[in-house]
Amino acid sequence: MVSGETETQRKKKQTNKIIESQIYLGLKDVPLKQVEEIVIAYEPVWAIGTGNTASPDQVQSVHAEIRRLVEKMFSTSCSDTTRILYGGSVKPDNINDFMKLPDIDGVLVGGASLDPEIFAQIVSFQI
């Protein structure tokens, strides 16, 4: 499941409202026993293919909100074990900042994966 907001929605401070709608819609029919198998990816629509990247603080805020919503829908245990990934112009120079955040469990690498040297730098990061 992938969630994210447009640039207009972010500027209007509607990010959490959009994320809540997407999470509820995407998870409403998932049985409790299958929630632990779910991977949620947050990728701001405004970052796709633009080279623009959300700040670590912005990403952490949205990921924390996603965890809160999973907990509200299912349980604390489900929230703790749900994997939440960030996608949106992940690069060698920002991977460490993202992976240090408490609610980010991994990343989705888009265009940077097309260059083997850059992709190798991303996957070999060390916190």
C-alpha positions as CSV (number, residue, x, y, z in Angstrom):
1,M,0.0,0.0,0.0
2,V,1.4,3.4,-0.9
3,S,0.1,6.7,0.5
4,G,1.1,10.3,0.0
5,E,-0.2,13.8,-0.6
6,T,0.1,16.3,-3.4
7,E,2.0,19.6,-3.1
8,T,-1.2,21.5,-3.0
9,Q,-2.6,19.3,-0.2
10,R,0.7,19.8,1.8
11,K,0.6,23.6,1.3
12,K,-3.0,23.6,2.6
13,K,-1.8,21.6,5.6
14,Q,-4.0,18.6,4.6
15,T,-1.3,15.9,4.8
16,N,-2.7,14.2,7.9
17,K,-6.2,14.3,6.6
18,I,-5.1,12.8,3.3
19,I,-3.0,10.1,5.0
20,E,-5.8,9.1,7.3
21,S,-8.2,8.7,4.4
22,Q,-5.7,6.6,2.5
23,I,-4.8,4.4,5.4
24,Y,-8.4,3.7,6.4
25,L,-9.4,3.0,2.8
26,G,-6.4,0.8,2.2
27,L,-6.6,-1.2,5.4
28,K,-10.3,-1.4,6.1
29,D,-10.8,-4.9,4.8
30,V,-7.5,-6.4,6.0
31,P,-8.1,-9.1,8.6
32,L,-6.3,-8.6,11.9
33,K,-4.2,-11.7,11.5
34,Q,-2.8,-10.4,8.2
35,V,-1.9,-6.9,9.4
36,E,1.6,-8.1,10.4
37,E,2.3,-8.9,6.7
38,I,1.4,-5.4,5.5
39,V,4.1,-3.0,4.3
40,I,3.0,0.6,4.1
41,A,5.0,3.0,1.9
42,Y,4.7,6.8,2.3
43,E,5.7,8.7,-0.8
44,P,4.6,12.3,-1.1
45,V,3.1,12.6,-4.6
46,W,4.9,16.0,-4.9
47,A,8.3,14.2,-4.6
48,I,7.7,11.6,-7.3
49,G,10.1,12.2,-10.2
50,T,10.8,15.7,-9.1
51,G,14.1,15.3,-7.2
52,N,12.4,17.1,-4.3
53,T,12.6,15.4,-1.0
54,A,10.6,15.8,2.2
55,S,12.7,16.8,5.2
56,P,13.4,14.1,7.8
57,D,11.1,15.9,10.2
58,Q,8.3,15.9,7.7
59,V,8.7,12.2,7.0
60,Q,8.9,11.3,10.7
61,S,5.8,13.2,11.4
62,V,3.8,11.4,8.7
63,H,5.2,8.0,9.6
64,A,4.3,8.6,13.3
65,E,0.8,9.5,12.1
66,I,0.6,6.3,10.1
67,R,1.6,4.2,13.1
68,R,-1.0,6.0,15.2
69,L,-3.7,5.2,12.7
70,V,-2.7,1.5,12.5
71,E,-2.8,1.4,16.3
72,K,-6.2,3.0,16.3
73,M,-7.5,0.6,13.7
74,F,-5.9,-2.6,15.0
75,S,-3.7,-2.6,18.1
76,T,-0.4,-1.3,19.6
77,S,1.2,-4.6,18.7
78,C,0.2,-4.3,15.1
79,S,1.4,-0.7,15.0
80,D,4.8,-1.7,16.5
81,T,5.3,-4.5,13.9
82,T,3.9,-2.8,10.8
83,R,6.8,-1.9,8.4
84,I,6.6,1.6,7.1
85,L,8.9,2.7,4.3
86,Y,9.7,6.1,2.9
87,G,10.0,6.8,-0.9
88,G,10.6,10.1,-2.5
89,S,14.0,11.0,-4.0
90,V,16.1,8.8,-1.6
91,K,19.8,9.4,-2.3
92,P,23.1,8.6,-0.8
93,D,23.3,12.0,0.9
94,N,19.9,11.6,2.7
95,I,19.6,7.8,3.4
96,N,21.3,8.1,6.8
97,D,19.0,10.9,7.9
98,F,15.9,8.9,7.1
99,M,17.1,5.6,8.5
100,K,17.9,7.2,11.9
101,L,14.3,8.1,12.4
102,P,12.3,5.9,14.8
103,D,9.3,5.3,12.6
104,I,11.1,4.6,9.3
105,D,11.7,0.9,8.7
106,G,13.2,1.2,5.2
107,V,13.1,3.1,1.9
108,L,11.8,2.7,-1.6
109,V,14.5,3.8,-4.1
110,G,13.3,5.1,-7.4
111,G,15.4,6.8,-10.0
112,A,18.6,6.4,-8.0
113,S,18.3,2.7,-8.5
114,L,19.0,3.2,-12.2
115,D,22.6,4.1,-11.5
116,P,24.5,1.1,-10.1
117,E,27.1,3.2,-8.3
118,I,24.5,5.5,-6.6
119,F,22.3,2.5,-5.7
120,A,25.3,0.7,-4.2
121,Q,26.0,3.7,-2.0
122,I,22.4,3.8,-0.8
123,V,22.2,0.1,0.1
124,S,25.5,0.1,1.8
125,F,24.7,3.0,4.2
126,Q,25.7,2.6,7.8
127,I,24.0,4.4,10.7
